[in-house]
Amino acid sequence: MATLWIHAEKRAVREPQEVTAFLAKAGIDFERWESAHGVDAGASAEAVLEAYGDEIARLKALGGYVTADVIDVSPLTPGLETMLAKFKREHWHDEDEVRFIIEGRGVFQIHPRNGPVFGIEVGAGDLIRVPRGTWHWFDLCKERRIRAIRLFQDPSGWTPHYTETGEERRFLPVCFGPRDIPVPSL
């Protein structure tokens, strides 16, 4: 389950209903899906998309998404740090950013126009939709691993528009890990 970190309050939120309600107030959709779904960790992208076909079809109908793919990133991914550098800068997109996490963990840092910056750590079974125009940045957690289904409204994918505010340099990445790890003091 996702963990929310409200930087200004130095407070973590872990209760599923509270996380979902907080994100909804920020315009971000969040759901939990059955993470295993009968697909093993080494399954091909095609097998993953087929296994989650009903859920993908529902999202496509709701959000006007026209294509879905699977991104698979690990410490062995060539050019990993260069790729991540693009996501670690505050940016926004012309379309929604939709991710269902199959494996691994990462943190979306959200910079609302009328509220404090907050981070949301997502992991296996979490579905997040960051609406178009939302200022944010993303980083992987310590394991440097994530496998996720991505949905797009434009078949060519999304393009980041960088804000150049430097806001991302003001906040440490916050990854919690398993629920028994204490919340870091920042």
Secondary structure as the mmCIF struct_conf table of DSSP 4:
data_model
#
loop_
_struct_conf.conf_type_id
_struct_conf.id
_struct_conf.beg_label_comp_id
_struct_conf.beg_label_asym_id
_struct_conf.beg_label_seq_id
_struct_conf.end_label_comp_id
_struct_conf.end_label_asym_id
_struct_conf.end_label_seq_id
STRN STRN1 THR A 3 ILE A 6
HELX_RH_3T_P HELX_RH_3T_P1 HIS A 7 GLU A 9
TURN_TY1_P TURN_TY1_P1 LYS A 10 LYS A 10
STRN STRN2 ARG A 11 VAL A 13
HELX_RH_AL_P HELX_RH_AL_P1 PRO A 16 LYS A 25
TURN_TY1_P TURN_TY1_P2 ALA A 26 GLY A 27
STRN STRN3 ASP A 29 ARG A 32
BEND BEND1 SER A 35 SER A 35
TURN_TY1_P TURN_TY1_P3 HIS A 37 GLY A 38
TURN_TY1_P TURN_TY1_P4 ALA A 41 GLY A 42
HELX_RH_AL_P HELX_RH_AL_P2 ALA A 45 ALA A 51
TURN_TY1_P TURN_TY1_P5 TYR A 52 TYR A 52
HELX_RH_AL_P HELX_RH_AL_P3 GLY A 53 GLY A 63
TURN_TY1_P TURN_TY1_P6 GLY A 64 GLY A 64
STRN STRN4 THR A 67 VAL A 73
TURN_TY1_P TURN_TY1_P7 PRO A 75 LEU A 76
BEND BEND2 THR A 77 THR A 77
TURN_TY1_P TURN_TY1_P8 PRO A 78 GLY A 79
HELX_RH_AL_P HELX_RH_AL_P4 LEU A 80 PHE A 87
BEND BEND3 LYS A 88 ARG A 89
STRN STRN5 HIS A 91 TRP A 92
BEND BEND4 ASP A 94 GLU A 95
STRN STRN6 GLU A 97 ILE A 110
TURN_TY1_P TURN_TY1_P9 ARG A 113 ASN A 114
BEND BEND5 GLY A 115 GLY A 115
STRN STRN7 PHE A 118 GLY A 123
TURN_TY1_P TURN_TY1_P10 ALA A 124 GLY A 125
STRN STRN8 ASP A 126 VAL A 130
TURN_TY1_P TURN_TY1_P11 ARG A 132 GLY A 133
STRN STRN9 HIS A 136 LEU A 140
TURN_TY1_P TURN_TY1_P12 LYS A 142 GLU A 143
STRN STRN10 ILE A 146 PHE A 152
BEND BEND6 GLN A 153 ASP A 154
TURN_TY1_P TURN_TY1_P13 PRO A 155 SER A 156
STRN STRN11 HIS A 161 TYR A 162
HELX_RH_3T_P HELX_RH_3T_P2 GLU A 167 ARG A 170
BEND BEND7 PHE A 171 PHE A 171
BEND BEND8 PRO A 178 PRO A 178
TURN_TY1_P TURN_TY1_P14 ARG A 179 ASP A 180
BEND BEND9 ILE A 181 ILE A 181
HELX_LH_PP_P HELX_LH_PP_P1 PRO A 182 SER A 185
#
